[in-house]
Amino acid sequence: MAKSLKPDAFFQTLGVILDVRSPAEYNQGHIPGAVNFPLFNNEERALVGTCYKQKGKDEAVELGLAIASPKLANFVARAKILAPERQVRIHCWRGGMRSASVGWLLETAGFNVVILIGGYKGFRRWALSLFSVPQKIIVLGGMTGSGKTEILGALRNMGEQVLDLEALANHRGSSFGALGQPPQPTNEQFWNTIAMEWVKFDSTKALWVEAESKSLGLCRIPQEIFEQMEKAIVIEIRRSRQERVEFLVEIYGDANINDLIAATERIRKRLGGMGAQKAVDFGREGNLAAASDLILHYYDKTYTYDLEKRGGCIHKVDVSGLSNVDAAVLVQQKSQEIL
């Protein structure tokens, strides 16, 4: 008989996770790493739901059986491809009939089946509760173009715990942040991915996070985590302005010029009409260094304002002229002095 486990135990077991909800439900948000294995497609799910509301549970079950029955052999065949070791973990929306039905089928076909108690809804309750777990956060700050993300990557390679929110959101956090990035996940999926990272962190060790505003494009940082970030130790890295300009040109140099101009136009009011127009003109001329230098005036003022508003002790580290690896070593040494 299939075992039913709560999230903590569910994630400790082995086997591919099969999300038997419809594709639309899956695309809105899912457990990271889960494979969509829908019992019903979007249209079929809508039909069964309407039948349930209009005619009751028994009629809906009969309709569901009629829809699913012709697919049973295909379900088993696909499951054998996804889980050749015959070990699967299954969930639906609430841990109800869909997961029980697929679980019964696969168990009958010789699979070892584990079902998630509470389904995806239960997973979400568990995931959101994790954000209140305190971590020993160190915020890595620094003006735009300082290479914070790259230094975080170097720190991770050195064995440090890192939560790269920009990588999870597919956004660098500015008006230009989406350029060159894949489409952003839904906010729901962003939180799901953070949760699965958060649960793995050792709360007795430092956790490095880049200084961010509350939102990265369309993705919002969970309030509980953002509040921890606001109270955390800050190590601010500093680089020369020339290095920062060169870094921005390297990052955005291959971006479509129309996308760069559109991103500049989004901050026109903050740049000022004349400044924005100069930046656009420089961009059209292919002088991205001059455009970047102008735009840094706005971002530097914004960064300074946010830093002053934060208050508290900020530890400064000058990494001018250093590689990302050498900068990470210096920053790590500073953190050890502080902690």
N, C-alpha and C positions, 0 to 999 in steps of 0.2 A: 504494500500500500504506500502511496506517495506520502512523503514527510511534508509537514507544513512548519515553516520556521519564520521567526521574526527577523527583521533586517540584519541585526548584528550577526546572528548565526547563519542567515541566508548567504551573506557575503563571505563567510568563512568556508563554505562548501565549494566543491569543484563543479565545473560544467558550464557550458554556454548558457547565457541568460536569454530565454525566449520571451519576448514581449508580445502577447497574443492579442493586444488591442488593435484597433484599426490603424491604417497608416496616418490618418489625420491626427489621431490621439498621440501616436508615436512622435510625429513631427513637432507637435506642440511642446513636448518634453518627455524625456525618457531616461532610464538609468544608463549612465555612460557605459558603453561597451555592449549593451543589450542589442540583440538582433530582432528586428520586427518580423514576427511570425503570426500574421493576423488570421484569426479564425474567420472574421468577416471583413470584407473591404468596406470602404466608407459608405457606399450606397446600401450594402446589405445591413450594416450596423444601424443605419437610419431606419430601414424597413422594420427590423426587429424591435427597435425602440418605439416606433410609432405603434406597432402591433401591441406591445406591452401596455402602452398608455390607453389605447382604445379598446382592446379586447381582453387584457389581463395576462397573467404570467403563463398559464397553460398554453394559450394560443401562441404566445411569443416563443415558448420553448419548442413547440411543434414546428413553427416557421424556421427557427434556428437550426433544428435538426435537418429539415428539408434542404436548407441552403448548404449546410456543412457536409452532409453525407457524401455527396459526389466527390468531395475533396480529400477524403480521409486517406486514401492511398498516397496521394501527393504529399500530404502532411508528413507521413511516416518517411517517405523517400527523401524529402528535404531535410528532415531531422537527422537522418543517417549521414547526410553529407556534412551538416553543421556540427554534429556531435558523434564522430565515428567511435568514440569510446563509450557511447550510450549513456552519458551522464548529462542531464539537463536540469536547469532551474527555470521555473515558469512563473509568470505573473500576468494578471489582467488589471482592470481598473481597481476593483475592491477585493480581489482574491475570491471571486465568486464562481459563477457557472462557466465562464469562458476558460479560466485557468484549470478548473476541475475537469472540464470536458477534454481539453487537450492533454492534460495530465493523465487521465484515464486511458486515452487512446495510445499515448506513447508508452505508458507503463505496460499496456497489453502487448505492445510491439517489442517489449524486452528492454525498455529504457529504465534507468534509475532516475526517478523524478523527485524534485524538491519544489514545493509551491511556497510563494511568498505570502505570509499572513498579512491581510489588509491590502495586498496588491500595490499598485503604483501609488495609490492614495496614502497607504501606510508608509511607503518609502518616503513620500514627500514630508509627512509629519516628522519622521525620524531625521531626514536630511536637514530640515529647517531648525530642528532642535539643536543640531551640532554647532550652529553659528554662535551660540551662547557659551560654548566651551572656551575658556580663556587660553590664549597662547602668548608666548613671550615674544611679542612682535618687535622687530626693528624696522623702522620705515627708512628707506633709502630715498633721500630727496636730492634735488639738484635742478638747475634751470634747464629749460628745453634744449636738447642737443648735447647734454652732458654724457649720454651713453648709459643711463641708469639700467635700461633693460639688458644691455649687453653685459654690464657688470654683474647683474643678478644671475645671468646665465653662467658667468665665470664662477660665481660663488656656489652655484648648484654643482658645477663640475668639481669643486673643491670639497663637496660633501655637506654643504650647508642646506638647511631646509628653506625652500623658496616657494612662494605663492605668486606666480606670474599672472596677475589679473588681466593684463593687456593681451597676453597670448590666449587666455581662455575666452576673452570677449572678442577677439579678432579686431582690436581697435587700439590705437596708440593714445587715445584720450584727448586729442585736440581736434580742431576743425579739419585738420589734414589726416586725422588718425585712421580713417578707413582706407586711405589710398594704398593700393598694393596688397590689401588684405582680403581673405575669403569673406563671404557673407557672414554677418554676425548671427550667432545663435539667438533663439528666443531668450527673453530674460529668465524664463522658467528653466530652460536648459543650462543657461549660464550658472544659475544657482545650484542645479543638480551636479554640475561638474566641480564647482567649488567644494560642495559638500563631500564628494568622494576624495578630493584632495585633503580637505580639512581633517577628516577622520583618521588619516594616516600620519599626521604630524605628531611628534613627541613634544608634549607641552612643557617638558623640562628643558628643552633646547630652544635656541633662538630661531625665530621664523622671520625671514626677510620678505618684505613687501615694498613695492614701489609706491611713492607718494602719489595719490590720485585724488581727483575730485569724486563726488558721489556717483557720477555716471561715466561710463565709457561708451560713447555713442548711445545706442539704444539699451545697453545693459547697465543696470543699477547694482552697485555693490550692496550686499545685504547690510542693513542698518546695524546689526549687532557687530559685524566685523568692522564696519566703518568707525563705529564708536571706539573699538579697541585700537584702531589705527590712529585715531585722534589723540589718544592718551599714551601712545607708544614713544619709545626713544626714537629720536630722529638723527640720522647721520647724513649730513648734506655734503655732496661731492661738488667740487668746483673745478671747472676747466676754463681755459682762455676762450674769449669770444671767437677768435679765429678758428679754433678747433671745433667749436660748436657749429659754426657756419659750415665748415667743411663736412661735418657729420651729417647735417641736414641735407646738404647737396648729395651726399652719398646715398642717403636713405630715399630721397624723393626725386633724384635726378632722372630716373627712368619713367616717372609717372607721366601720364597724359597731360599736356599743357592745359587743356580745357578743364580737366579735373582740378589741377592746381589753382587755376583762376577761380573756379567755382568755390573752392575751399577758402580762398582769400576773400572773395566777396561776402562770405558768411560772417566774416569778422570786420567788414568794412567800417561799421559804426565805431568799433573799438579802436581800429587803426587810425580812424580819421579819414575823411574823403581824400585828402591829398596823399596821405601815406599809402592808402589802399591803392590808389591809382598808380602811384610810382611802383609799388610792388607788382601790380598787374603788368605794367609796361616792361619792367625788368624781366618778368617771366616770359612775355611774348618775344623779347629780344634774345632769350636763352641765357640771360645773366641770372642764374638761380642763386648765386652767392649774394649778389646785391639784394635780391628779393628776400632771401632768408634773413639777411642782416636787418632789413627793415622790419620784418615780421617779428623778429626776436624782441624788438622794443616793446611790443604789446605783451608778449608772453612773459618777458622778464618782469614787467610791472605787475602782471597778474600773479606770478609766482611769489614775488616779494610781499604783496598784499596778503596772500593766503598764509605765508610763513609768519608774518607779523601777527595775524589774527589767531594763529595756533597758540602762540606763547610757549612757555616752557623752555627747557634747555635743548639747544640744537648744537650738535657736535659737527664741526666743519673739518673736511679733509680735502686738501688740494691735490688733485690727481692730474693736473696739467702735464701734458707730454708723456703720460704713461699709457701703456697698452691696457686693454680691458682686464687682462689677467693680473698685471702688476697693480692696477687700481683696486681690483678685488682683494688682493693680498693686503694692501694698505688699509682698506675699509674693514676687513676681517680683524686685523690687528687692533684697530680703533674700537671695534665692538668688544673685543676681549678685555681691553682696558676699562671700558665702561661697565661691563657686566662683572 
